[in-house]
Amino acid sequence: MRRVFRSVPFVRGPLLPLRERDRWPAGALRLAHSCSALVYRQHGPHSDVVRMENMELPAVGHHCVRLKMLAAPVNPADINMVQGRYPILPPLPAIGGNEGLGEVVEVGSGITSLSLGEWVIPVDAGFGTWRTGAVCDVDDLIRVPKDISLLGAATIGVNPCTAYRMLHDFVRLHPGDSIIQNGANSAVGQAVIQISAAMGLRTINVIRDRPNRHNVVEELESLGADYVITEQALQGSEMEAIFKNIPKPKLGLNCVGGQNGGLLLSHLDNGATLVTYGGMAKKPLPLPAVSDFKTVYHKY
């Protein structure tokens, strides 16, 4: 989990008109608890628009629970939401964060599906996990087991699910098949490596060159990566050596775009599929001019 907000001023303010407020009857708005939250009241760079505020929570209703938030990651999509550059945007003002883990600390009188002390994660994006506490409807939550790590539970709802769906929804893969991906050290990329290893797939994993590249390579190999290479290697003879040991990939996973994504395309097998699920380079994807090019292009 990356720490993005180094210094955020604390502001005490009135009850925020967030989406929870509109969901409770007037009698349920008796104030009982408060929490700190990272709030943005307009879109823009996170360092300019996100502020720590104190917000009062409504009393727990019949079909509601109160949570203590234990952990919440910072994903690129979270920052895109703050910037106003994401397809799904909550109404303003909003609390940042789509993913996180909460512990049930109070339950409504009509709740039988959750108990005190259980761990839960949000069902949908836009929950607003960058806060210390929340009151919400029980249907907005999914219970998760407590036999996994706290940080694992806090990050299980987005990136591992994305990796699983991309490995199962687009191409029928069999043990021994290979895939290639860029952004391999991202949260999705690491999940792809682990799920692929469990499926018996061979993985070619592209990362940016960096001073600590050796450490990154070791970490990804410990997760089950077969090959970890840099973008520069995509343009060299190293790929020829790799394809002497494994077949050309039937599936490519692209979260970068630009030249990097185009190079993935050039190494796919005929009839293979490229799935684009991000565009960190903010550049268009070039298609290689190859006469027998048969790759199908998808956007996830």
Salt bridges, closest charged atoms under 4 A:
GLU20 OE2 - ARG131 NH2 2.59
GLU53 OE1 - ARG41 NH2 2.87
GLU106 OE1 - HIS33 NE2 3.79
GLU106 OE1 - ARG66 NE 2.91
GLU118 OE2 - ARG143 NH1 3.35
ASP137 OD1 - HIS63 ND1 3.21
ASP140 OD2 - ARG23 NH1 2.68
ASP169 OD2 - ARG165 NE 2.42
ASP177 OD1 - LYS250 NZ 3.64
ASP209 OD1 - ARG213 NE 3.16
GLU218 OE2 - HIS214 NE2 2.94
ASP226 OD1 - ARG202 NE 3.17
